[in-house]
Every structure is written in structure tokens, then in C-alpha cells.
Amino acid sequence: MQNGYILDLDGTVYLEDNAIDGAAETIRVLRERGDKVVFLTNKSIETIESYVQKLNSLGIEADNEDVINSNLLVAKYLNGKLNCNEKVMIIGEEPLVNQVTSFNIKISDNPNEVKYVVLGWDRKFTYDKLNLVFQAWKKGACIIATNPDRTCPMKYGQVPDCGAIIGAVEGATGEKVEIVLGKPSLLAAQFIVDDILMIPPERCFMVGDRIETDIKMGIDFGLNSILVLTGITDVSMLKKSPYKPNFTLNSIKDILNLKVEIP
């Protein structure tokens, strides 16, 4: 029977510019035995094309249909919600803007005319941008976000991610951001399982290094969850977390040794 694998990228398949030992071989074997593999990342400052290029450079075959990022999830969500003349405000960088506009969605910085505000990771976030979001919210705009990650690991350490921008906006409005499209969103899980993998959830595996996004999404949607210890999470963090994966592995290469009984 065919299984589906949803693989996180940074910390799971590679670290910065280096593939995790055994990752390329593991992905190749999974595909050769007939399983489906897709890659899922919350990072909103990179394009799908850049991930495809990186994976191929690391010896991992991939094309655009194999990679899902939070920008694509946002664009698909908005495309299903907006009328043709409705506009959105985007707080984010060029890859997010380009992905949204690729669906012919209109963009505006005028808080008086936008139906939605999209929050992404924005390394040029300012008080003026925060005020634009606040004014749009006061006019009734719905605020959504690409991903909830508080930080992103970089070579020199962790830096604030979209979660920090969400925090600023929630501090101003006094309300929670209504929808977050990246992991651990159930909307993301449903889209990937139903529309891309087309395999029942009980035969799908969510593999990642973050408990609060990768593993939580797997648990919430009824996927088999696999935590790998090559990224953010260590054993002490796992012990303190309320979210417990089905399996904890040292690395992605250990997937091939798993003995899983699926009805």
C-alpha cells in the first residue's frame, strides 16, 4: 500500500546549505518503493523555485509541484475567498507578494479598501507598517498570516520570524490573528493530504524538527508524526512538550528502519 510523506525542509532534510546525512538516499528509496513525497516549509521569504533549485543541488530530485510553502497556502486561501475586485494588503517580502499576485489578486497599501491583511516575515517591518495593519483592522479587514514561527534558525543563530510580527499586531488590536495558513494549520494539512497526496491521513507521515508546528499539525489532523532530532527540538524540549510524536528519530535516514503497522 502506498504511503505519503510530508517532509519539513530546514532541520529535517538539510541544515542551511548541507543535506542531512542520508536524506537524499532516504527520499530516493521512499519514492522507489512507490510512496509519495512532498516538501512543506513555513518560510515566507523564499520562493518555491528557490527550494526546488536547492533540493536539486543537494542531490534530491524535486520540481515545483513537490514543494508547498506558506506563501502558496495563503494565495490559494485568498483565491477561494476574494471577489475579483477585492484587494489585500501584504506585510511581507517579494516572494510572498509575487505568489499572491500570481493568482491575479489585487494588492493595496490603502487600509480603507482592503478586505484582508496578510502578515508574513518582513525584515523591514516598521511602526508605519504596523499602523497600516491596525487602521485596516479598524475598517474591518480580516488579518491572516503565513506562519506562526516565532524564530527562524540561521547560521549565526535564531532571528525573529513571522510570529514576532503577529505578536506586534495582536498587541495593537487586542485580538488573535484570525487564520494562520502555514503549519500547524489544519487547512494546510487538508490541502496537502486531499489535493496533493490523495492518500488517507492514516497512511501519511508528517516529518519535522519542530514540535509546535510539524508535530502538532500531524497530531491534530490524524497523521503519523515523526520528530527528527537534527533541528530545533532536542530530547529535553520534547519531554516538556504536551505534543508527543508517534516516533522520535535521530535523523530522517532512520525512517527506512521504521516498522509501522497501518490498518
URSULKA-V968902 format. One record per pair of residues at least 24 apart in sequence whose ideal C-beta (glycine too) atoms are under 10 Angstrom apart, sorted by the first residue. I is the first residue (numbers start at 0). J is the second residue. If there is no record, write none. Layout:
# URSULKA-V968902
I_J ; I_J
This chain:
# URSULKA-V968902
0_33 ; 0_34 ; 0_198 ; 0_199 ; 0_202 ; 0_261 ; 0_262 ; 1_32 ; 1_33 ; 1_34 ; 1_35 ; 1_196 ; 1_197 ; 1_198 ; 1_202 ; 2_29 ; 2_32 ; 2_33 ; 2_34 ; 2_35 ; 2_36 ; 2_196 ; 2_198 ; 2_199 ; 2_201 ; 2_202 ; 2_203 ; 2_204 ; 2_223 ; 2_259 ; 2_261 ; 3_29 ; 3_34 ; 3_35 ; 3_36 ; 3_37 ; 3_191 ; 3_192 ; 3_195 ; 3_196 ; 3_197 ; 3_198 ; 3_199 ; 3_200 ; 3_202 ; 3_203 ; 3_204 ; 3_205 ; 3_222 ; 3_223 ; 4_29 ; 4_30 ; 4_34 ; 4_35 ; 4_36 ; 4_37 ; 4_38 ; 4_196 ; 4_198 ; 4_203 ; 4_204 ; 4_205 ; 4_206 ; 4_222 ; 4_223 ; 4_225 ; 4_251 ; 4_254 ; 5_35 ; 5_36 ; 5_37 ; 5_38 ; 5_39 ; 5_67 ; 5_182 ; 5_187 ; 5_188 ; 5_191 ; 5_192 ; 5_195 ; 5_196 ; 5_203 ; 5_204 ; 5_205 ; 5_206 ; 5_207 ; 5_213 ; 5_216 ; 5_217 ; 5_220 ; 5_222 ; 5_225 ; 6_36 ; 6_37 ; 6_38 ; 6_39 ; 6_40 ; 6_59 ; 6_65 ; 6_204 ; 6_205 ; 6_206 ; 6_207 ; 6_213 ; 6_225 ; 6_227 ; 6_251 ; 6_254 ; 7_38 ; 7_39 ; 7_40 ; 7_41 ; 7_182 ; 7_205 ; 7_206 ; 7_207 ; 7_208 ; 7_209 ; 7_212 ; 7_213 ; 7_214 ; 7_216 ; 7_225 ; 7_227 ; 7_230 ; 7_251 ; 8_38 ; 8_39 ; 8_40 ; 8_41 ; 8_42 ; 8_45 ; 8_50 ; 8_53 ; 8_54 ; 8_66 ; 8_68 ; 8_207 ; 8_208 ; 8_230 ; 9_40 ; 9_41 ; 9_42 ; 9_45 ; 9_50 ; 9_53 ; 9_151 ; 9_152 ; 9_153 ; 9_207 ; 9_208 ; 9_209 ; 9_230 ; 9_231 ; 10_152 ; 10_207 ; 10_208 ; 10_209 ; 10_213 ; 10_227 ; 10_228 ; 10_229 ; 10_230 ; 10_231 ; 10_232 ; 11_38 ; 11_39 ; 11_40 ; 11_206 ; 11_207 ; 11_208 ; 11_209 ; 11_213 ; 11_225 ; 11_226 ; 11_227 ; 11_229 ; 11_230 ; 11_231 ; 11_250 ; 11_251 ; 12_38 ; 12_40 ; 12_50 ; 12_53 ; 12_54 ; 12_57 ; 12_59 ; 12_61 ; 12_206 ; 12_207 ; 12_208 ; 12_227 ; 12_229 ; 12_230 ; 12_251 ; 13_53 ; 13_54 ; 13_56 ; 13_57 ; 13_59 ; 13_229 ; 13_230 ; 13_251 ; 14_152 ; 14_154 ; 14_208 ; 14_229 ; 14_230 ; 15_152 ; 15_153 ; 15_154 ; 16_53 ; 16_56 ; 16_57 ; 16_154 ; 17_57 ; 18_53 ; 18_54 ; 18_56 ; 18_57 ; 18_58 ; 18_59 ; 18_251 ; 19_57 ; 19_208 ; 19_227 ; 19_229 ; 19_230 ; 19_250 ; 19_251 ; 19_252 ; 20_229 ; 20_250 ; 20_251 ; 20_252 ; 21_250 ; 21_251 ; 21_252 ; 21_253 ; 21_254 ; 21_255 ; 22_54 ; 22_57 ; 22_58 ; 22_59 ; 22_227 ; 22_229 ; 22_250 ; 22_251 ; 22_252 ; 22_254 ; 23_54 ; 23_57 ; 23_58 ; 23_59 ; 23_60 ; 23_251 ; 23_252 ; 24_58 ; 24_59 ; 24_251 ; 24_252 ; 24_255 ; 25_59 ; 25_206 ; 25_250 ; 25_251 ; 25_252 ; 25_253 ; 25_254 ; 25_255 ; 26_54 ; 26_58 ; 26_59 ; 26_60 ; 26_61 ; 26_251 ; 26_252 ; 26_254 ; 27_58 ; 27_59 ; 27_60 ; 28_252 ; 28_254 ; 28_255 ; 29_204 ; 29_251 ; 29_254 ; 29_255 ; 30_60 ; 32_255 ; 34_196 ; 34_198 ; 34_202 ; 34_203 ; 34_204 ; 35_65 ; 35_195 ; 35_196 ; 35_197 ; 35_198 ; 35_202 ; 35_203 ; 36_60 ; 36_61 ; 36_65 ; 36_196 ; 36_204 ; 36_206 ; 37_61 ; 37_64 ; 37_65 ; 37_66 ; 37_67 ; 37_191 ; 37_192 ; 37_195 ; 37_196 ; 37_203 ; 38_65 ; 38_66 ; 38_67 ; 38_68 ; 39_66 ; 39_67 ; 39_68 ; 39_69 ; 39_71 ; 39_72 ; 39_181 ; 39_182 ; 39_187 ; 39_188 ; 39_191 ; 39_195 ; 39_205 ; 39_206 ; 39_207 ; 39_212 ; 39_213 ; 39_216 ; 40_66 ; 40_67 ; 40_68 ; 40_69 ; 40_70 ; 40_146 ; 40_181 ; 40_182 ; 40_207 ; 41_68 ; 41_69 ; 41_70 ; 41_72 ; 41_120 ; 41_145 ; 41_146 ; 41_147 ; 41_148 ; 41_151 ; 41_160 ; 41_161 ; 41_162 ; 41_179 ; 41_180 ; 41_181 ; 41_182 ; 41_183 ; 41_184 ; 41_187 ; 41_207 ; 41_209 ; 41_212 ; 41_213 ; 42_68 ; 42_69 ; 42_70 ; 42_94 ; 42_119 ; 42_120 ; 42_145 ; 42_146 ; 42_148 ; 42_151 ; 42_160 ; 42_161 ; 42_181 ; 43_68 ; 43_69 ; 43_70 ; 43_72 ; 43_73 ; 43_91 ; 43_92 ; 43_94 ; 43_95 ; 43_98 ; 43_117 ; 43_118 ; 43_119 ; 43_120 ; 43_121 ; 43_144 ; 43_145 ; 43_146 ; 43_148 ; 43_151 ; 43_160 ; 43_161 ; 43_180 ; 43_181 ; 44_68 ; 44_70 ; 44_91 ; 44_92 ; 44_93 ; 44_94 ; 44_95 ; 44_119 ; 44_120 ; 44_121 ; 44_122 ; 44_145 ; 44_151 ; 44_160 ; 44_161 ; 45_70 ; 45_92 ; 45_94 ; 45_95 ; 45_120 ; 46_70 ; 46_71 ; 46_93 ; 46_94 ; 46_95 ; 46_97 ; 46_98 ; 47_71 ; 47_94 ; 47_98 ; 48_94 ; 49_94 ; 64_195 ; 65_195 ; 67_181 ; 67_187 ; 67_190 ; 67_191 ; 67_195 ; 68_94 ; 68_95 ; 68_98 ; 68_145 ; 68_146 ; 68_181 ; 69_95 ; 69_98 ; 69_119 ; 69_120 ; 69_144 ; 69_145 ; 69_146 ; 69_147 ; 69_148 ; 69_161 ; 69_179 ; 69_180 ; 69_181 ; 69_182 ; 69_184 ; 69_187 ; 70_94 ; 70_95 ; 70_96 ; 70_97 ; 70_98 ; 70_99 ; 70_101 ; 70_117 ; 70_119 ; 70_145 ; 70_146 ; 70_180 ; 70_181 ; 71_95 ; 71_98 ; 71_99 ; 71_101 ; 71_102 ; 71_145 ; 71_180 ; 71_181 ; 71_187 ; 71_190 ; 72_98 ; 72_145 ; 72_146 ; 72_179 ; 72_180 ; 72_181 ; 72_182 ; 72_184 ; 72_186 ; 72_187 ; 72_190 ; 72_191 ; 73_98 ; 73_99 ; 73_102 ; 73_104 ; 73_115 ; 73_117 ; 73_118 ; 73_119 ; 73_143 ; 73_144 ; 73_145 ; 73_146 ; 73_178 ; 73_179 ; 73_180 ; 73_181 ; 74_98 ; 74_99 ; 74_100 ; 74_101 ; 74_102 ; 74_104 ; 74_117 ; 74_180 ; 75_99 ; 75_102 ; 75_180 ; 75_186 ; 75_187 ; 75_190 ; 75_194 ; 76_115 ; 76_117 ; 76_143 ; 76_178 ; 76_180 ; 76_184 ; 76_186 ; 76_187 ; 76_190 ; 77_102 ; 77_104 ; 77_114 ; 77_115 ; 77_117 ; 77_143 ; 77_180 ; 78_102 ; 78_103 ; 78_104 ; 80_104 ; 80_114 ; 80_115 ; 80_141 ; 80_143 ; 80_178 ; 81_105 ; 81_114 ; 81_115 ; 82_114 ; 84_112 ; 84_114 ; 85_112 ; 85_113 ; 85_114 ; 85_115 ; 86_112 ; 86_113 ; 86_114 ; 86_115 ; 86_140 ; 87_113 ; 87_114 ; 87_115 ; 87_116 ; 87_117 ; 87_135 ; 87_140 ; 87_141 ; 87_143 ; 88_112 ; 88_113 ; 88_114 ; 88_115 ; 88_116 ; 88_117 ; 88_118 ; 88_128 ; 88_131 ; 88_132 ; 88_134 ; 88_135 ; 88_140 ; 88_142 ; 89_113 ; 89_115 ; 89_116 ; 89_117 ; 89_118 ; 89_119 ; 89_121 ; 89_145 ; 90_116 ; 90_117 ; 90_118 ; 90_119 ; 90_120 ; 90_121 ; 90_123 ; 90_124 ; 90_125 ; 90_128 ; 90_129 ; 90_131 ; 90_132 ; 90_142 ; 90_144 ; 90_145 ; 90_161 ; 90_164 ; 90_167 ; 90_168 ; 91_117 ; 91_118 ; 91_119 ; 91_120 ; 91_121 ; 91_122 ; 91_123 ; 91_124 ; 91_128 ; 91_144 ; 91_145 ; 91_161 ; 91_164 ; 92_119 ; 92_120 ; 92_121 ; 92_122 ; 92_123 ; 94_119 ; 94_120 ; 95_119 ; 95_120 ; 95_121 ; 95_145 ; 95_161 ; 98_145 ; 107_135 ; 108_135 ; 109_134 ; 109_135 ; 109_138 ; 110_134 ; 110_135 ; 110_136 ; 110_137 ; 110_138 ; 110_140 ; 111_135 ; 111_137 ; 111_138 ; 111_140 ; 112_138 ; 112_140 ; 113_138 ; 113_139 ; 113_140 ; 113_141 ; 114_138 ; 114_139 ; 114_140 ; 114_141 ; 115_140 ; 115_141 ; 115_142 ; 115_143 ; 115_177 ; 115_178 ; 116_140 ; 116_141 ; 116_142 ; 116_143 ; 116_144 ; 116_168 ; 116_176 ; 117_141 ; 117_142 ; 117_143 ; 117_144 ; 117_145 ; 117_180 ; 118_142 ; 118_143 ; 118_144 ; 118_145 ; 118_146 ; 118_161 ; 118_162 ; 118_164 ; 118_165 ; 118_167 ; 118_168 ; 118_169 ; 118_176 ; 118_179 ; 119_143 ; 119_144 ; 119_145 ; 119_146 ; 119_160 ; 119_161 ; 119_164 ; 119_181 ; 120_144 ; 120_145 ; 120_146 ; 120_148 ; 120_151 ; 120_158 ; 120_159 ; 120_160 ; 120_161 ; 120_162 ; 120_163 ; 120_164 ; 121_161 ; 121_163 ; 121_164 ; 122_158 ; 122_159 ; 122_160 ; 124_159 ; 124_161 ; 124_163 ; 124_164 ; 124_167 ; 126_167 ; 128_164 ; 128_167 ; 128_168 ; 129_164 ; 129_167 ; 129_168 ; 129_170 ; 129_171 ; 130_171 ; 132_164 ; 132_167 ; 132_168 ; 132_171 ; 132_172 ; 133_167 ; 133_168 ; 133_171 ; 133_172 ; 136_168 ; 136_171 ; 136_172 ; 136_174 ; 136_176 ; 137_171 ; 137_172 ; 141_176 ; 141_177 ; 141_178 ; 142_168 ; 142_169 ; 142_172 ; 142_174 ; 142_175 ; 142_176 ; 142_177 ; 142_178 ; 143_176 ; 143_177 ; 143_178 ; 143_179 ; 143_180 ; 144_168 ; 144_176 ; 144_177 ; 144_178 ; 144_179 ; 144_180 ; 144_181 ; 144_184 ; 145_179 ; 145_180 ; 145_181 ; 146_179 ; 146_180 ; 146_181 ; 146_182 ; 146_183 ; 146_184 ; 146_187 ; 146_212 ; 147_176 ; 147_179 ; 147_180 ; 147_181 ; 147_182 ; 147_183 ; 147_184 ; 147_211 ; 147_212 ; 147_215 ; 148_179 ; 148_181 ; 148_182 ; 148_209 ; 148_211 ; 148_212 ; 148_231 ; 149_211 ; 150_231 ; 151_231 ; 152_208 ; 152_209 ; 152_230 ; 152_231 ; 157_231 ; 162_211 ; 179_212 ; 181_212 ; 181_216 ; 182_207 ; 182_209 ; 182_211 ; 182_212 ; 182_213 ; 182_214 ; 182_215 ; 182_216 ; 182_217 ; 183_207 ; 183_209 ; 183_210 ; 183_211 ; 183_212 ; 183_213 ; 183_214 ; 183_215 ; 183_216 ; 183_217 ; 183_218 ; 183_219 ; 183_220 ; 183_242 ; 184_212 ; 184_215 ; 184_216 ; 184_219 ; 184_220 ; 185_216 ; 185_219 ; 185_220 ; 187_212 ; 187_216 ; 187_220 ; 188_216 ; 188_217 ; 188_219 ; 188_220 ; 188_221 ; 188_222 ; 189_220 ; 191_216 ; 191_220 ; 191_222 ; 192_220 ; 192_221 ; 192_222 ; 199_261 ; 199_262 ; 201_261 ; 201_262 ; 202_259 ; 202_261 ; 202_262 ; 203_261 ; 204_245 ; 204_246 ; 204_254 ; 204_257 ; 204_259 ; 204_261 ; 205_244 ; 205_245 ; 206_244 ; 206_246 ; 206_248 ; 206_251 ; 206_254 ; 207_231 ; 207_232 ; 207_244 ; 207_251 ; 208_232 ; 208_233 ; 208_250 ; 208_251 ; 209_236 ; 209_242 ; 210_236 ; 210_237 ; 210_239 ; 210_240 ; 210_241 ; 210_242 ; 210_243 ; 210_244 ; 211_236 ; 211_240 ; 211_241 ; 211_242 ; 212_242 ; 213_242 ; 213_244 ; 214_240 ; 214_242 ; 214_243 ; 214_244 ; 214_245 ; 214_247 ; 215_240 ; 215_241 ; 215_242 ; 215_244 ; 216_242 ; 217_242 ; 217_244 ; 217_245 ; 218_242 ; 218_243 ; 218_244 ; 218_245 ; 223_257 ; 223_259 ; 223_261 ; 225_251 ; 225_253 ; 225_254 ; 225_257 ; 225_259 ; 227_251 ; 227_252 ; 227_253 ; 227_254 ; 228_253
